[in-house]
Amino acid sequence: TGKGGKGISSDGDLTISGGVVKIITTGSTYTYSSSLDAKAKGIKSDANIYIKGGAITIKTATDGAEGIESEYNMTISGGEIAISAYDDAINVSTNGYTLTIAGGKIYAYSSNNDGLDSNGYIKITGGIVIGDGSTSPEEGFDVGVRSRALAHLLFVADDAPARASFERFEQFGGEGGGAFGEEREAVFKPQSGHLPMP
């Protein structure tokens, strides 16, 4: 992508219900002015994001490039999502809004920030979720305000636990497969066969 380029960008609500979505962004920051710029994110919505199904793979490579970011609420109720991001893999950017996960298989890895980050709330009631963040002070899960998480969760902060989480994930029904790079084994290979990342 070019500077500030997005794989998918929406001014309003964005819903993904199925299909195969594969996004790789490589662009640097685009600067409009000293107070306004744009980052090369995978999926970005200025409102709400609803993911109900599909096989989604995202890879970003530059500063500020989140994998999936919503300004308002983000709800994931199904699908298979694998993200390798430079910045937050999954991000709800506005205080007071909620990241809700009610189903699906999610692996959210960030090389320089948090695996999953909500500046508001997080509510997890289903699915299999692995949050793999960078080293301290970054985290697998970063929540702005007190929240409740009820699900099969794996909190990962660096490479060694990431491999442990891979083994634990298999006990929840995930399967081994190919790759976010040679030094990081894939977290799951879904039945659809569309993941993992190339």
Beta strands, then each sheet from edge to edge (+ up, - down):
strand 1: 8-10
strand 2: 14-16
strand 3: 20-25
strand 4: 30-33
strand 5: 36-38
strand 6: 43-45
strand 7: 49-51
strand 8: 55-60
strand 9: 68-70
strand 10: 74-76
strand 11: 80-85
strand 12: 90-92
strand 13: 98-110
strand 14: 116-118
strand 15: 121-132
strand 16: 141-143
strand 17: 148-149
strand 18: 152-156
sheet 1: 1+ 6+ 9+ 12+ 14+ 16+
sheet 2: 2+ 7+ 10+ 13+ 11+ 8+ 3+
sheet 3: 2+ 7+ 10+ 13+ 15+ 17+
sheet 4: 2+ 7+ 10+ 13+ 15+ 18+
sheet 5: 4+ 5-
end
